[in-house]
Amino acid sequence: MLELNKINTFYGESHILKDLSLRIHQGEIATLLGRNGAGKTTTVKTIMGLLTPKSGTITLKGRSIVGLPPHEIARRGIGFVPEERRIFPSLTVLENITFPVWGRGEDAWSLEKVFSFFPALKARANSRGSQLSGGEQQMLAIARILRAKMELILLDEPTEGLAPLLIRSIGVIMKGIKGSGLTILLIEQNTRFAVQFADSHHILHTGEIVYSETNDKFKDDHEIQKKYLGI
């Protein structure tokens, strides 16, 4: 589905991503793990065209997306849920979900299907975004991307700042989304959350991928977890 090969991304003079290579297979949930400052958000911003790498290639289903503007990358099927969520606070839940669908027509998820994943949002369909709790805003940000029917979703720290009960709710939603066949790259620091449903894990350390393994092997690799994630 998605392949990054020897990506080098800079912030000014600072070299953030260093020959980063990563492969995400269709239909899997893969995580990008790492401590603060490892380069996780830089990676997703590079994929989305918000940052342009100085070298390397990024392909979506075999087609290059390097140099494309973010809106064109979105039209090709990559959805981005940033850590800040960025819902429209003055619009209702229903308006946030239905605007826009970017012309993906019959492929777009129906409102009924979206609300089946997010019953809490259905109950608050006429509430404005600014009236939602942090957990509800996170659900809305994910629901909006599902409505747009993206093939690959980039989720940046979806559990950040949420209470344990809401984190469990997001986990249930993630398991449901996985069953729908979507491909997800999950950027996360909460490893206990991620291992519930992820297929593979990739650890980023100082801008480089230092570990890639299946979920089963990662769960038993306590030395790696302690070394790079402080668990």
C-alpha positions in Angstrom: 0.0 0.0 0.0 2.6 2.5 1.1 6.4 2.4 0.8 9.0 5.0 2.0 12.5 4.4 0.8 15.6 6.2 2.2 13.6 9.4 3.1 15.6 12.4 4.3 13.6 15.3 5.7 15.0 18.5 7.3 13.7 21.3 9.4 15.9 24.1 8.3 19.4 22.9 9.0 18.2 20.1 11.3 18.3 16.6 9.7 15.2 14.9 11.2 14.5 11.8 9.1 17.7 9.9 8.1 17.4 7.3 5.3 14.0 6.3 6.7 12.5 3.2 5.0 9.1 1.8 5.9 6.6 -0.5 4.2 2.9 -0.7 5.1 0.9 -3.6 3.6 -2.7 -3.3 2.4 -5.3 -4.1 5.1 -2.9 -4.0 8.1 -2.6 -1.7 11.1 1.0 -0.8 11.6 2.3 1.4 14.4 5.1 3.9 14.4 6.4 4.0 17.9 9.1 6.1 19.6 9.9 8.6 22.3 9.1 12.3 21.9 11.4 13.9 19.3 12.0 10.7 17.5 10.5 12.0 14.3 7.1 10.3 14.2 5.0 13.4 13.4 7.6 14.5 10.9 7.2 11.2 9.1 3.4 11.5 8.7 3.8 15.2 7.6 6.3 14.0 5.0 3.9 11.4 3.8 1.1 13.9 3.5 3.1 16.4 1.6 3.2 19.0 4.4 7.0 18.6 4.4 9.0 17.8 1.3 11.9 15.3 1.7 15.3 16.3 0.3 15.8 12.8 -1.0 14.1 9.4 -1.1 10.9 8.1 -2.6 7.3 7.6 -1.3 4.9 5.5 -3.3 1.2 4.8 -2.7 0.1 1.6 -4.5 3.2 1.8 -6.6 2.7 5.5 -7.7 5.0 8.3 -6.5 3.4 11.0 -4.3 6.6 13.0 -3.5 6.1 16.6 -4.4 2.3 16.4 -4.6 0.4 19.0 -2.6 -1.5 17.7 0.5 -4.9 18.0 -1.1 -3.9 15.9 -4.1 -2.4 13.2 -1.8 -5.7 13.2 0.1 -7.6 12.7 -3.2 -5.4 9.7 -3.9 -6.7 8.0 -0.8 -4.6 9.0 2.3 -6.4 10.5 5.2 -4.7 12.3 8.1 -6.0 12.7 11.6 -3.5 15.1 13.3 -2.8 15.1 17.0 -4.7 18.5 17.3 -7.8 16.9 15.6 -8.7 20.1 13.7 -12.4 19.6 13.6 -14.6 22.6 12.7 -15.7 23.9 16.1 -18.5 26.1 14.8 -20.1 23.2 12.8 -22.3 20.5 14.3 -21.1 16.9 14.5 -23.3 16.0 11.5 -21.9 18.9 9.5 -18.3 18.0 10.3 -18.9 14.4 9.1 -20.8 15.3 5.9 -18.5 18.1 4.7 -16.6 17.3 2.5 -16.7 13.9 0.9 -14.2 15.0 -1.8 -16.2 13.5 -4.6 -15.5 9.8 -3.8 -19.2 9.2 -4.5 -20.6 5.7 -3.9 -17.4 4.6 -2.3 -18.0 6.9 0.7 -19.2 5.4 3.9 -22.8 6.0 4.7 -23.8 8.0 7.7 -25.5 4.9 9.1 -22.3 3.0 8.9 -20.2 5.7 10.4 -22.6 6.1 13.3 -22.6 2.4 13.9 -18.9 2.8 14.8 -19.6 5.9 16.8 -22.9 5.7 18.7 -21.8 8.5 21.0 -21.5 10.9 18.1 -25.0 9.9 16.8 -26.4 11.0 20.1 -24.7 14.3 19.7 -25.3 14.8 16.0 -26.6 18.4 16.5 -24.0 19.5 19.0 -21.3 21.9 17.8 -17.7 20.7 17.7 -16.7 23.2 20.4 -19.2 21.5 22.8 -17.6 18.1 22.6 -15.2 16.5 25.0 -11.7 15.7 24.0 -12.6 12.1 23.4 -15.6 13.0 21.4 -13.6 15.4 19.3 -11.1 12.6 18.6 -13.9 10.3 17.6 -15.3 13.0 15.3 -11.9 13.5 13.6 -11.7 9.8 12.9 -15.3 9.6 11.7 -14.8 12.4 9.3 -12.0 10.5 7.6 -14.0 7.3 7.4 -16.9 9.2 5.8 -14.4 10.4 3.1 -13.6 6.7 2.4 -9.8 6.9 2.5 -7.8 3.8 1.7 -5.0 4.6 4.1 -5.4 6.5 7.4 -2.6 8.2 9.3 -3.5 8.5 13.0 -1.3 10.8 15.0 -1.4 10.1 18.8 -5.2 9.4 19.0 -5.1 8.6 22.8 -3.0 11.7 23.8 -4.6 13.4 26.8 -7.6 11.0 27.0 -8.9 9.3 30.2 -8.5 5.5 30.4 -12.2 4.9 29.8 -12.1 6.9 26.5 -8.9 5.2 25.5 -10.7 1.9 25.8 -13.5 3.3 23.7 -11.1 4.3 21.0 -9.6 0.8 21.1 -12.9 -0.8 20.5 -13.4 1.5 17.5 -10.0 0.7 16.2 -10.8 -3.0 16.3 -14.0 -2.4 14.4 -12.2 -0.3 11.7 -9.6 -3.1 11.4 -12.4 -5.5 10.5 -13.5 -3.2 7.7 -10.3 -3.8 5.8 -8.8 -0.3 6.0 -5.0 0.2 6.2 -3.9 2.3 9.1 -0.5 3.8 10.2 -0.9 4.6 13.9 1.6 7.0 15.5 1.4 6.2 19.2 3.3 6.3 22.5 0.8 4.2 24.4 2.2 0.7 23.6 -0.4 -1.1 25.7 -3.1 0.5 23.6 -1.4 -0.3 20.3 -0.7 -4.0 20.9 -4.4 -4.8 21.2 -5.1 -4.6 17.5 -1.9 -3.8 15.6 -0.4 -6.3 13.1 3.1 -4.9 13.0 5.3 -2.3 14.9 8.1 0.0 13.7 10.2 1.8 16.2 11.6 5.2 15.2 14.7 6.4 17.1 16.5 9.7 16.2 15.0 9.7 12.8 15.7 6.1 11.8 13.7 2.9 11.9 15.6 0.7 14.3 13.1 -2.1 14.7 10.3 -3.7 12.6 8.4 -6.8 13.7 5.1 -8.5 14.0 2.8 -7.8 16.9 3.3 -11.3 18.5 7.1 -11.0 18.5 7.0 -7.3 19.6 4.9 -8.2 22.7 7.5 -10.6 23.9 10.5 -8.4 23.1 10.8 -6.7 26.4 14.5 -5.7 25.9 13.6 -3.7 22.8 10.7 -2.1 24.5 12.8 -1.0 27.4 15.7 0.2 25.3 13.7 2.4 22.9 10.4 3.0 24.5 11.3 3.1 28.2 8.7 0.4 29.1 
